[in-house]
Amino acid sequence: MQIDKELDARGLNCPLPILKAKKALTDMQSGQTLRVVSTDAGSVRDFQAFAKQTGNELLEQQTVGTDFFHVMRRR
């Protein structure tokens, strides 16, 4: 999968990973993908809710150790 932009939100707690993702997605073109890395366990459900609310597509979520990866496609 091609990732157009990466965002490191490690060490940030809710709602900062979502706010940073929202800002990053605003600067992207429709169809581009964003990968966010977070250490906040709550970010898993936060990104699911964010995708439903905004219409951006949540393509993948993955946990590796203490890192949570979220891949979104800009609507």
Biotite code that builds the C-alpha atoms (Angstrom):
import biotite.structure as struc

atoms = struc.array([
    struc.Atom([0.000, 0.000, 0.000], chain_id="A", res_id=1, res_name="MET", atom_name="CA", element="C"),
    struc.Atom([1.335, 3.419, -0.920], chain_id="A", res_id=2, res_name="GLN", atom_name="CA", element="C"),
    struc.Atom([1.510, 5.894, 1.964], chain_id="A", res_id=3, res_name="ILE", atom_name="CA", element="C"),
    struc.Atom([1.521, 9.539, 0.901], chain_id="A", res_id=4, res_name="ASP", atom_name="CA", element="C"),
    struc.Atom([2.164, 11.077, 4.318], chain_id="A", res_id=5, res_name="LYS", atom_name="CA", element="C"),
    struc.Atom([3.284, 9.801, 7.730], chain_id="A", res_id=6, res_name="GLU", atom_name="CA", element="C"),
    struc.Atom([2.486, 11.362, 11.072], chain_id="A", res_id=7, res_name="LEU", atom_name="CA", element="C"),
    struc.Atom([4.272, 10.444, 14.310], chain_id="A", res_id=8, res_name="ASP", atom_name="CA", element="C"),
    struc.Atom([1.919, 11.052, 17.243], chain_id="A", res_id=9, res_name="ALA", atom_name="CA", element="C"),
    struc.Atom([3.817, 8.885, 19.754], chain_id="A", res_id=10, res_name="ARG", atom_name="CA", element="C"),
    struc.Atom([3.645, 10.187, 23.298], chain_id="A", res_id=11, res_name="GLY", atom_name="CA", element="C"),
    struc.Atom([0.522, 12.254, 22.605], chain_id="A", res_id=12, res_name="LEU", atom_name="CA", element="C"),
    struc.Atom([-2.758, 11.484, 24.350], chain_id="A", res_id=13, res_name="ASN", atom_name="CA", element="C"),
    struc.Atom([-6.334, 11.936, 23.188], chain_id="A", res_id=14, res_name="CYS", atom_name="CA", element="C"),
    struc.Atom([-7.390, 14.109, 21.434], chain_id="A", res_id=15, res_name="PRO", atom_name="CA", element="C"),
    struc.Atom([-4.008, 15.202, 20.025], chain_id="A", res_id=16, res_name="LEU", atom_name="CA", element="C"),
    struc.Atom([-3.427, 12.260, 17.602], chain_id="A", res_id=17, res_name="PRO", atom_name="CA", element="C"),
    struc.Atom([-6.864, 12.905, 16.046], chain_id="A", res_id=18, res_name="ILE", atom_name="CA", element="C"),
    struc.Atom([-6.346, 16.675, 15.870], chain_id="A", res_id=19, res_name="LEU", atom_name="CA", element="C"),
    struc.Atom([-2.960, 16.248, 14.179], chain_id="A", res_id=20, res_name="LYS", atom_name="CA", element="C"),
    struc.Atom([-4.441, 13.705, 11.737], chain_id="A", res_id=21, res_name="ALA", atom_name="CA", element="C"),
    struc.Atom([-7.314, 16.065, 10.936], chain_id="A", res_id=22, res_name="LYS", atom_name="CA", element="C"),
    struc.Atom([-4.867, 18.877, 10.164], chain_id="A", res_id=23, res_name="LYS", atom_name="CA", element="C"),
    struc.Atom([-2.690, 16.592, 8.022], chain_id="A", res_id=24, res_name="ALA", atom_name="CA", element="C"),
    struc.Atom([-5.697, 15.295, 6.055], chain_id="A", res_id=25, res_name="LEU", atom_name="CA", element="C"),
    struc.Atom([-6.833, 18.865, 5.357], chain_id="A", res_id=26, res_name="THR", atom_name="CA", element="C"),
    struc.Atom([-3.542, 19.515, 3.534], chain_id="A", res_id=27, res_name="ASP", atom_name="CA", element="C"),
    struc.Atom([-3.843, 16.348, 1.426], chain_id="A", res_id=28, res_name="MET", atom_name="CA", element="C"),
    struc.Atom([-5.559, 15.622, -1.901], chain_id="A", res_id=29, res_name="GLN", atom_name="CA", element="C"),
    struc.Atom([-8.615, 13.390, -2.163], chain_id="A", res_id=30, res_name="SER", atom_name="CA", element="C"),
    struc.Atom([-7.577, 9.720, -2.367], chain_id="A", res_id=31, res_name="GLY", atom_name="CA", element="C"),
    struc.Atom([-4.187, 10.199, -0.707], chain_id="A", res_id=32, res_name="GLN", atom_name="CA", element="C"),
    struc.Atom([-3.287, 8.047, 2.291], chain_id="A", res_id=33, res_name="THR", atom_name="CA", element="C"),
    struc.Atom([-2.040, 9.031, 5.739], chain_id="A", res_id=34, res_name="LEU", atom_name="CA", element="C"),
    struc.Atom([-0.380, 6.705, 8.254], chain_id="A", res_id=35, res_name="ARG", atom_name="CA", element="C"),
    struc.Atom([-0.483, 7.782, 11.888], chain_id="A", res_id=36, res_name="VAL", atom_name="CA", element="C"),
    struc.Atom([1.644, 6.113, 14.586], chain_id="A", res_id=37, res_name="VAL", atom_name="CA", element="C"),
    struc.Atom([0.377, 6.566, 18.136], chain_id="A", res_id=38, res_name="SER", atom_name="CA", element="C"),
    struc.Atom([1.152, 5.145, 21.582], chain_id="A", res_id=39, res_name="THR", atom_name="CA", element="C"),
    struc.Atom([-2.312, 5.990, 22.950], chain_id="A", res_id=40, res_name="ASP", atom_name="CA", element="C"),
    struc.Atom([-4.358, 2.770, 23.246], chain_id="A", res_id=41, res_name="ALA", atom_name="CA", element="C"),
    struc.Atom([-7.546, 4.823, 23.013], chain_id="A", res_id=42, res_name="GLY", atom_name="CA", element="C"),
    struc.Atom([-6.549, 5.939, 19.527], chain_id="A", res_id=43, res_name="SER", atom_name="CA", element="C"),
    struc.Atom([-7.872, 2.666, 18.067], chain_id="A", res_id=44, res_name="VAL", atom_name="CA", element="C"),
    struc.Atom([-11.503, 3.517, 18.823], chain_id="A", res_id=45, res_name="ARG", atom_name="CA", element="C"),
    struc.Atom([-10.853, 7.255, 18.341], chain_id="A", res_id=46, res_name="ASP", atom_name="CA", element="C"),
    struc.Atom([-9.756, 6.733, 14.721], chain_id="A", res_id=47, res_name="PHE", atom_name="CA", element="C"),
    struc.Atom([-12.745, 4.457, 14.056], chain_id="A", res_id=48, res_name="GLN", atom_name="CA", element="C"),
    struc.Atom([-15.121, 7.160, 15.310], chain_id="A", res_id=49, res_name="ALA", atom_name="CA", element="C"),
    struc.Atom([-13.192, 9.888, 13.451], chain_id="A", res_id=50, res_name="PHE", atom_name="CA", element="C"),
    struc.Atom([-13.532, 7.976, 10.162], chain_id="A", res_id=51, res_name="ALA", atom_name="CA", element="C"),
    struc.Atom([-17.296, 7.590, 10.626], chain_id="A", res_id=52, res_name="LYS", atom_name="CA", element="C"),
    struc.Atom([-17.755, 11.267, 11.506], chain_id="A", res_id=53, res_name="GLN", atom_name="CA", element="C"),
    struc.Atom([-15.632, 12.714, 8.695], chain_id="A", res_id=54, res_name="THR", atom_name="CA", element="C"),
    struc.Atom([-16.180, 10.288, 5.818], chain_id="A", res_id=55, res_name="GLY", atom_name="CA", element="C"),
    struc.Atom([-12.466, 9.581, 5.497], chain_id="A", res_id=56, res_name="ASN", atom_name="CA", element="C"),
    struc.Atom([-11.829, 5.865, 5.010], chain_id="A", res_id=57, res_name="GLU", atom_name="CA", element="C"),
    struc.Atom([-9.998, 3.905, 7.708], chain_id="A", res_id=58, res_name="LEU", atom_name="CA", element="C"),
    struc.Atom([-8.052, 1.397, 5.617], chain_id="A", res_id=59, res_name="LEU", atom_name="CA", element="C"),
    struc.Atom([-6.051, -0.415, 8.288], chain_id="A", res_id=60, res_name="GLU", atom_name="CA", element="C"),
    struc.Atom([-5.282, -0.520, 11.994], chain_id="A", res_id=61, res_name="GLN", atom_name="CA", element="C"),
    struc.Atom([-2.402, -2.496, 13.411], chain_id="A", res_id=62, res_name="GLN", atom_name="CA", element="C"),
    struc.Atom([-0.723, -2.859, 16.801], chain_id="A", res_id=63, res_name="THR", atom_name="CA", element="C"),
    struc.Atom([3.009, -3.531, 16.987], chain_id="A", res_id=64, res_name="VAL", atom_name="CA", element="C"),
    struc.Atom([4.326, -3.628, 20.538], chain_id="A", res_id=65, res_name="GLY", atom_name="CA", element="C"),
    struc.Atom([3.238, -0.339, 22.122], chain_id="A", res_id=66, res_name="THR", atom_name="CA", element="C"),
    struc.Atom([2.663, 1.398, 18.768], chain_id="A", res_id=67, res_name="ASP", atom_name="CA", element="C"),
    struc.Atom([-0.738, 1.693, 17.108], chain_id="A", res_id=68, res_name="PHE", atom_name="CA", element="C"),
    struc.Atom([-0.750, 2.263, 13.346], chain_id="A", res_id=69, res_name="PHE", atom_name="CA", element="C"),
    struc.Atom([-3.740, 3.802, 11.586], chain_id="A", res_id=70, res_name="HIS", atom_name="CA", element="C"),
    struc.Atom([-3.966, 4.215, 7.803], chain_id="A", res_id=71, res_name="VAL", atom_name="CA", element="C"),
    struc.Atom([-6.606, 6.563, 6.417], chain_id="A", res_id=72, res_name="MET", atom_name="CA", element="C"),
    struc.Atom([-7.610, 7.602, 2.909], chain_id="A", res_id=73, res_name="ARG", atom_name="CA", element="C"),
    struc.Atom([-8.633, 11.232, 2.390], chain_id="A", res_id=74, res_name="ARG", atom_name="CA", element="C"),
    struc.Atom([-12.201, 11.550, 1.131], chain_id="A", res_id=75, res_name="ARG", atom_name="CA", element="C"),
])
